[in-house]
């Protein structure tokens, strides 16, 4: 089994180092299963050091010249060689437990795709309220968080 983790990124030099550190630590969940994995950052036409910092962190970097999140995801996916694709936003910090849960879902044979709930860090009352309602609705309706991109 091989897992490709794809990170679309535009001008994320302030956050990409911490994000990639978290992702690499979380990917250890795949190592315990003797699964292969790869980390791909799609530089979505950044004007900062996002690509250089990503390479320095050990990620494979691909370039997408048109600034659209969907195009960045697709370009990253096109470079991927894994059996499964996991898309992680460039400002996220997935845990090893989260990716272990993903691995369990894959092993179950009952999973075709998935999403996750969102948590806001910080005292942003309106954003926290919105995200809480979104998480509740998505759980009840079994709607993936990918729908957020269409709102």
ZIFENUR-V355992 format. One record per residue. N is the residue number from 0. RES is the residue in three letters. OMEGA is omega as a letter, one per 30 degrees, with the letter a starting at -180 (999 if undefined). Layout:
n=N res=RES omega=OMEGA
n=N res=RES omega=OMEGA
//
This chain:
n=0 res=UNK omega=l
n=1 res=UNK omega=a
n=2 res=UNK omega=l
n=3 res=UNK omega=l
n=4 res=UNK omega=a
n=5 res=UNK omega=a
n=6 res=UNK omega=l
n=7 res=UNK omega=a
n=8 res=UNK omega=l
n=9 res=UNK omega=l
n=10 res=UNK omega=a
n=11 res=UNK omega=a
n=12 res=UNK omega=a
n=13 res=UNK omega=a
n=14 res=UNK omega=a
n=15 res=UNK omega=a
n=16 res=UNK omega=l
n=17 res=UNK omega=l
n=18 res=UNK omega=a
n=19 res=UNK omega=l
n=20 res=UNK omega=l
n=21 res=UNK omega=a
n=22 res=UNK omega=a
n=23 res=UNK omega=l
n=24 res=UNK omega=l
n=25 res=UNK omega=a
n=26 res=UNK omega=l
n=27 res=UNK omega=l
n=28 res=UNK omega=l
n=29 res=UNK omega=l
n=30 res=UNK omega=a
n=31 res=UNK omega=l
n=32 res=UNK omega=a
n=33 res=UNK omega=l
n=34 res=UNK omega=l
n=35 res=UNK omega=l
n=36 res=UNK omega=l
n=37 res=UNK omega=a
n=38 res=UNK omega=a
n=39 res=UNK omega=l
n=40 res=UNK omega=l
n=41 res=UNK omega=l
n=42 res=UNK omega=a
n=43 res=UNK omega=l
n=44 res=UNK omega=l
n=45 res=UNK omega=l
n=46 res=UNK omega=l
n=47 res=UNK omega=a
n=48 res=UNK omega=a
n=49 res=UNK omega=a
n=50 res=UNK omega=a
n=51 res=UNK omega=l
n=52 res=UNK omega=l
n=53 res=UNK omega=l
n=54 res=UNK omega=a
n=55 res=UNK omega=l
n=56 res=UNK omega=l
n=57 res=UNK omega=l
n=58 res=UNK omega=l
n=59 res=UNK omega=a
n=60 res=UNK omega=l
n=61 res=UNK omega=a
n=62 res=UNK omega=l
n=63 res=UNK omega=a
n=64 res=UNK omega=a
n=65 res=UNK omega=a
n=66 res=UNK omega=l
n=67 res=UNK omega=a
n=68 res=UNK omega=l
n=69 res=UNK omega=l
n=70 res=UNK omega=l
n=71 res=UNK omega=l
n=72 res=UNK omega=a
n=73 res=UNK omega=l
n=74 res=UNK omega=l
n=75 res=UNK omega=l
n=76 res=UNK omega=a
n=77 res=UNK omega=l
n=78 res=UNK omega=a
n=79 res=UNK omega=l
n=80 res=UNK omega=a
n=81 res=UNK omega=l
n=82 res=UNK omega=l
n=83 res=UNK omega=l
n=84 res=UNK omega=l
n=85 res=UNK omega=l
n=86 res=UNK omega=a
n=87 res=UNK omega=l
n=88 res=UNK omega=a
n=89 res=UNK omega=l
n=90 res=UNK omega=a
n=91 res=UNK omega=l
n=92 res=UNK omega=l
n=93 res=UNK omega=a
n=94 res=UNK omega=l
n=95 res=UNK omega=l
n=96 res=UNK omega=l
n=97 res=UNK omega=a
n=98 res=UNK omega=l
n=99 res=UNK omega=l
n=100 res=UNK omega=l
n=101 res=UNK omega=l
n=102 res=UNK omega=l
n=103 res=UNK omega=l
n=104 res=UNK omega=l
n=105 res=UNK omega=a
n=106 res=UNK omega=a
n=107 res=UNK omega=a
n=108 res=UNK omega=a
n=109 res=UNK omega=a
n=110 res=UNK omega=l
n=111 res=UNK omega=a
n=112 res=UNK omega=l
n=113 res=UNK omega=l
n=114 res=UNK omega=l
n=115 res=UNK omega=l
n=116 res=UNK omega=a
n=117 res=UNK omega=l
n=118 res=UNK omega=l
n=119 res=UNK omega=l
n=120 res=UNK omega=l
n=121 res=UNK omega=a
n=122 res=UNK omega=a
n=123 res=UNK omega=a
n=124 res=UNK omega=a
n=125 res=UNK omega=l
n=126 res=UNK omega=l
n=127 res=UNK omega=l
n=128 res=UNK omega=l
n=129 res=UNK omega=a
n=130 res=UNK omega=l
n=131 res=UNK omega=l
n=132 res=UNK omega=l
n=133 res=UNK omega=l
n=134 res=UNK omega=l
n=135 res=UNK omega=a
n=136 res=UNK omega=a
n=137 res=UNK omega=l
n=138 res=UNK omega=a
n=139 res=UNK omega=a
n=140 res=UNK omega=a
n=141 res=UNK omega=l
n=142 res=UNK omega=l
n=143 res=UNK omega=l
n=144 res=UNK omega=l
n=145 res=UNK omega=l
n=146 res=UNK omega=l
n=147 res=UNK omega=a
n=148 res=UNK omega=l
n=149 res=UNK omega=a
n=150 res=UNK omega=999
//
